[in-house]
Amino acid sequence: MSTKQASTISAPTATDVLRYRYHWGTNLGSIFVLEKWLSGSMFPANSTGNHELAAVTASVQEIGLEAAKAKWEAHWKEAVSEDEFDWLVKEARCTSIRLPIGFFTLGEEWCKGTNFENFAGVYANAWTAVKEFVERARGRGIGVLLDFHFVYGGANGDAHGSATGRADLWGNSTNLERTKEALGWIAKEAKDMDGVIGLQLVNEAVRNAVGMYQFYEDVITEIARWDETLPIYISDAWDLSTALDWTIERRALGVPKNPVVVDTHRYYTFSDEDRSQSPQQIIGRIGSELEELDGREGSVADKKDAQLIVGEWSCVLDTKTWARVTPEERVGLVTQFGRVQSQRWQQRAGGSFFWTFKMDWMDGGEWGFAEQSKKHNIVPPEYLALPAQEVRDRISAAEANRGALAQTARQSHEEYWNRTAPGNSFDYQLYSDGWNIGFSDAQTFFGMRSQAGLGASVAAEGGDKIGLLEIWVEKRLFESGQTGDSVWIWEQGFRAGVGGSNQLVGM
């Protein structure tokens, strides 16, 4: 039996496209959260660590607070030049940037009672710099994922997330509460920041972090007070299956509506297993990556609707791995490694963000989004480079074939269920209703740029694809007003409509 409330579905907006499309992205590490190996120039010779606190402590001691403040502000402001933004859009085909920030980035008030308190003045204008960066990126049709990388106490003990070498967020009620408050404040601010595509609660939480999922739930509840539409990204804490299952279970309970995306990282250089293998062996593993999604996606009605992105990846392999091949083989193997990853993430993930774009030593070698893009070792989806007229022509051709494809899809659906469940009565009109909305949504995503919906700077080239499909289906299913036992029919139609559009436009 199907029941229906009033539909609130309207055409996808520019914000919808920015947030739910496939993200071909880069990280912008070591700008608002410094890392010495990337930005050694920000660390005076007397620095005593590799983290942000070490850099700001030594700098204030060496040149004073006002000069350090000016140095930091220049680092933020000059992170990405206008020419580099042009390159990101026109050459790298970047759609999205994952931007690591810290609690100190939020401003002086948020430094009180922490080991950054004496240097709070350096960060007086940090949040303004973040807002200006988001605005500049949005002007280029690029969305920004705000990644709360350096939280109170540390979600991990690494230099990019902790000043103490410890992960003291977990199990510490004070740090947990302050981090929750900070994330709520960011969500409140982000509501008025056009171009924010999501908020990541923590980065690379330690495995088996105590109380992590309760913390996630508490924070999402807080964020929902300000904005139930903002996509939330969570760290999988190096246990992807458990994270995917948690997102599925919480959605089944109907808790705060914010869509949740799991952030998983894929590196092949740090573990003993990685170092014991040849490049060819590691490349051979990529084709089965993200198989944790098997049986966990494809049907909201069946509670199989997990969504993930690969928030960090690279073309780096360990020296022990490279020692297993000749130097002459390396160039071709890096290309193969980058391309097979590009392809796999586009097949199975809702997006991917290469680590990373900027460093003192541009173009960054096998860590560099710039270098790997310029060498075509990493390959964006082809549809991102289509001329606008080609996009419009493909949309017109798809619309011309829409009716026939819809009829064929409906007929196949009816025949399958009449054969599979003879004697049962199904409301096949629901399938057609869903199919038409799915088809239209996919067409809108594909054509948004060519209609200047994302801004003039990206109107000349590129289409977009619904990448975060699972959470988009959830959103549209809710807006459709469909409830009851037959909701699966509408959903199957919707997914088939999206697929039909993608097929006709060649994605």
N, C-alpha and C positions, 0 to 999 in steps of 0.2 A: 504494500500500500504506500502511496506517495502523498505527502502533504506539502503544501506550499504556502510560505509567507510572502509578503510583497517583495519583489525583486528590487535591489538597489544598484544593479549593475549599470555602469556607464562606461564609455570608451576609456581605454587605458590612457593615463596622463603621462606627461613627460617624466614626472617623478616616478611613476610606476615603471617606465622603461629603464630609467637610470638604476632603479633598485633591483629589478627582477630579470634583467637581461643576462646573457652570458657575460661574465666579467673576464675580459682578457686584460689582466692588470699587472701592476708592479707594486712592490712595497717601496716606501720612501723612508728607509731606516736611517738612523743616526742624524736626524735633523732635530726633532723635538725630544728624542731620547738618544743621547750620544753613546757611541760604541767606539772605543779607541782604535780597533783594527780597521774601521771604516773612516774615521775622522780624527786621525792622530794630530792634526793641526790645531784641534780645539783643546788638546791636553798639553799644558806646559811641562817642561822637563822635570819639574819637581812633583808631578802628579804621583799619587801613591796607589792608584787603582785603574781599572779599565772602564769604569762606569761614570755616569753623569755626575754623581756627587764628587768623585775624585777630580774631574775636570773643573767643575765650578769652584771647588774649594781652593785648588791650586791657582786658578786664574784670579780669584779675588785677592788671595795672598800676594800675588805677583804684581797685579796692575790696579787693584782696587775695585770696589763694587760697581761704580759708575762705568768704568772702562770695560769691565767684564760684561755688564748689561749691554753696552753698545756692541760688543763682540758677539754676544749670543743673538741679539736682535738682527744683526747683519747676517748671521748664519741662517736664521729662519727665513728672512726676507729674500736672500739670494739663493735659496735652496734649488729652485727651478726657475730658470730665466724664461723670457718670452720665447726665445728661439728654441729652448728645450721643450716648452709646451707645444710649440709647432711640430717639433720632431715626434713627440709622443703621439700626437694625433695623426699626423700625415704619413709618418714612416713606420712607427712601431704599432700603430692601430690600437693604442691603449684606450680602454673604455673606463678604467677604474683604478684608483690608487688606494692602497691600504696604508694608513698613516699612523705609525706608532706615536703615542703620546704618554706622558706620565702625570702623576697627581700634581706635580709641581707646575706642569704646563697650564693648569687651571688658574694659576695666579697666586699672589702672596698669601691670601687667606688660607689656602689649602696646604701651605707649607708649615703652618703653625704646629708646634708640638712634634715636629719631625727633625731629622738630621739635616734637612734643607732650610730650616727656619732662619739661620744666620745669613742665608744667601737669597732669601725670598725676593728681595728687590730686583734681582736679575730677571725674575719671571713675571714682573709686573704687567708686561704687555704680551705675554706669551699666548694667552687665549685669543687676544685680538689678532695675533699673527696667524693662528690656526683658522680663524674665521675668514681672514683675508685670503689665505691659501685655498680654502674651500670655494670661495667666491671666484677666484681666478680659475680654478680647475673647472668649475661649473660653466664659466664663460667659454670654455673649450669643449663643452659637452662631456666632460669627465666627471664621474662621481667619486666621492671620497668615503671610504670606510674608516671610521674613527676607531682605532685599536688601542684600548687602555692597556698599554704594554708594561708600564712600570707603576704598579699599584702599591698601596700601603703594605709594608712588610715584605712584599714580593710574592708573586704566584709561583716563582721558581727562584733558584739561587744564582742564576747566571747574571753576568754583568749588565745585560740589557734589561733586566727586570728586578734587580736587587742591589742595594749598596752594601749589604752585609755578607753576601754569599749564602744567605739562608732564605727559605721560602716561608716567611713568618706571617703571611696572610692567613694561612690555614690554621684553624684551631685557636686563633686570637680574636676574641670578640670585638676588641677595639678596632683592630685593623679591618675586620670584616665590615663593621658598621660604617667606618669612614669611607671605605671603598664603595659600599652601597650608596651612601649619600652622594659621593662624587659622581657615580654613574647616573644617579637620578638627576643631578644638576646638569650633566652633559646632555642627557636626553631632553631636558627642558630647554636648554640652549639650542640644541640641534633642531628642535621643532621649527625654529625661525631661520634655519640655515639651509637654503636651497642648495641641493647637491649632495647632502649627506645620505649615503645609501644604506648605512647600518651602523651599529655600535657593537664593538667586540668587548666583552666583559673583562676577560683576562687573556693573556697570551701564554701559551705553552705552560699550562698548569702542570705541576709535578704529577707523576703517576700516583694514583691512589690518594690524591689530596683529600684530607679529612674534611667531610662536610661540604664538599664542592657542589654537589647537586642541590642541596638545600640552599646554599648561598646563591646559586643561579636562580632558583625559584624566588627567593626573597628579593633579589635585584630586579627580576622581570616584573614582579608585582609592583615594585617601586616605580620602575620606568613606565609601566602601564598607566599609572596615575597621570602622567604627563602626555603620553603619546602611545596609543595602542597599535599604531600603524608601523612604527619604526622596527625594521628587521633587527633581530638580536643574533649576534654571532658568539658561539661558545667554544672554548678550547676543548678538544677531545681528551686532553691529559694522556696522550699516547695510548689510548684504549678506544679505538674508533667504534667498535661494535657496541660497547656499553653506552657511549654517548648517543649513538643513533637510536638505540632502544629507548633511552630516556626521553628523547624528543618525541618519539612516537607515543609513548605512554602518557606523557603530560598533555599532549594534544587530545588524546582520547578522553581525558578528564575534563576538557573544556576550560582549563585554567586560562589566565590572561591571554588575550588574543594575539599578542605580538608574535609574528612568525619567527621561528628559531632555525638557525643554520649552524651546522657543526663545522668548525674550522679544524682541518687536519693538515699536518705538515709532512712533506715527503723529501727527506734527504737520504743520500746513499754514500755518505762519506765518514760518518761518525762511529758506527758500530764495528765490533770485531768481525761480525758476519760480512759487512760491506768490505772491509779491508782485506778479507780473505778471498775475495772474488775478483775475477777479471772484469774489465769493462763489458765484455760481451755477455758474461753471466748476469751482471746487474741489468744491462739493457733487456735481457731476456725475461727479467722479473716484472718489467713495467706493465706488460700486457695483462697481468692478473691483479694489478693494483686496484684498490677500491672495491674489491669483490665483496667486501662487507655489506655493500648496498644490495647484493643479491637477496631477493625475498623481503627487502625492507623499503622498496619504492614501487611506485606505479599504481597505487590504489588507496586513496584516502578512505574510501568506504570499508576497505579490508584492513585498515590500520597499517598500511604499508606506504608511508609518506615521508621517509627521512630525506633530509636535504643536506648536502655538504658542499664545501669549496676546499680547494687546496690553497691554503693561505700563505704558504711559503714553499718554494722549490728552487732548484738551481741546476746548473750543469757541472757542478763540482764533484769530483771523485778523489779519493785519497791517493797519496803518492804510492802507497803499497799496491793499490789497484793499478795505477798507471805503470808500475814497474813490471807488470805482467805482459805488457805489449811493448813494441818498439816505439821510439819517439815519432817515427814517420806515420804510424798508425793513429796517433792521438787525434789529429785534426779531424779526420773522418769519423772517428768514434764519438767525439764531442758532438758533432753534428747529428749523428744517429741518436745519441742519448737525448739531446734536446728535442729533436723532432718526435721521437716516440713518446716522450712525456707530454709534449704539446698535444699530440693526437689523443692520448689516453685521457688527459684531463678534460678535453673537449667532449669526449665520448661519455664520460661517467660523472663528471662534477658539474656544479652550477657555475663554476668560475675558477680561475687560478690567478695567483699573484706571485710573480717571480721575486726572489730576494737577490738583489735589490737594485735601485736605480742610481743613487748617488754615493760617491766615496771620494776621498782625496786622490785616489789612483784610478781616475777614469781612463778607459771605459769599463774597468772592473773585472776583466778576465772572465772566468767561468762563473763568477758571482754577479756579473754585470748584466742587467737587463739591456743596457745600451749596446754593449759589445755582442752579446748573443743575438740580439735583434738585428744588428747591422750585418752580422755574418750569416744571418738566416738559419742559425742553429735552432732557434725557437720560432715557431710559425703560427701567426694568428689565424683565426677562422677566415676563409676566403671572402665570406660575405661582407666583412668589415671594410674591404677595399673596393667594392663595386661602385662604379660611377652612379650618381643620383638618377640619371635618366634610365640606366639599366634597371635600377631598383623599381622605378615607376613603371617601366615596361613589363617587368616580371609580375608586379602586382596586378596590372591590367589583364595580363594573360591568365593569371590565377583566378581573377574574378570571372573571366569569361568561361572558365571551366568549373566554377564553383558548384553550380547547380547539378551538373552531371556527377561530380565527385560526391556530393552530399547524398544524392539518390543511390549511388552504388554502395556507399558506406552504410546507409540505412538498410538497404536490401540485404547486404551481407550480415549485418547485425541480427536482423529478424530471422534470416534463414538459420543462422547458427543457434539461436536460442529456441526456435521452433523444433530444431533437430535435437538439441541437447536436453531440453525440458519440455517435451510434448505435453499438451494438455494444460500447461500453465499460461496464465494471461499476463502479458507485460505491456506497460505503457510505452510503446515505442516512440511516441511523440517526444518524450523526455530526451531520448537519444538525439533526435533532430534538433531540439532546442539547445542542448549542450554543444552539439557539433557546430552549429552556426555561431555561437558565441566564441568557441575555441578558435574557429577559423578566422573570425574577425579580429580577435585579440592578436593572433600571430601575425596577421597582415599589418595591424597597427604598429606592432613592435618593429617589423621589418621596414616599414615605411616612415617611421617617425623622423629620422634624420632628413630624408629627402623632402619632407614637408616643412623643414626648418624648425621642427618641434623641439629639438635639442639645442638650437642656436645656429646662427649663420656660419660659425667657424667649422661645423661638421656637416653642413647641409650638402656639400658637393660630393661626398663619398660615403658609402657604407650603409648597410642595413643592420638590424639587430635581431637576435633570436631570444625567445623566452628561455633563459638558462636555469633559473631557479624555479623549475616547473612545478615541483611538488608543493612549495608554499604558494605559488601562484594559483594552482588548482584549489588549494584550501581557501584562499581568499575569494575566488570567484564562486566556489560552491556555497560559501557562507552568504555572499552577496546575492546569489540566485534565489535565496529563500527556500531552496529545496531541502526537505527533511523526510524522514520515514524510510521504509524498507526499500524503496525503489530509487533512492538517491544515486545508487551505483550506475543506473542506466544513464542518467544525466552526465555523470562523471566520465563514463566510458565514451560517450558522445563528444564531450568537451575535449578529451585527450586526442581522440581521433581527428577532430577538427583542427587542432593545433598541428598534428602530424600531417594532415592533408595539405594545409597551407605551406608548411615547411617543404614538403615534397614538391609542390607546384612551383615554388620560387627557387628551388634548387639548393636548399640548405640541408 
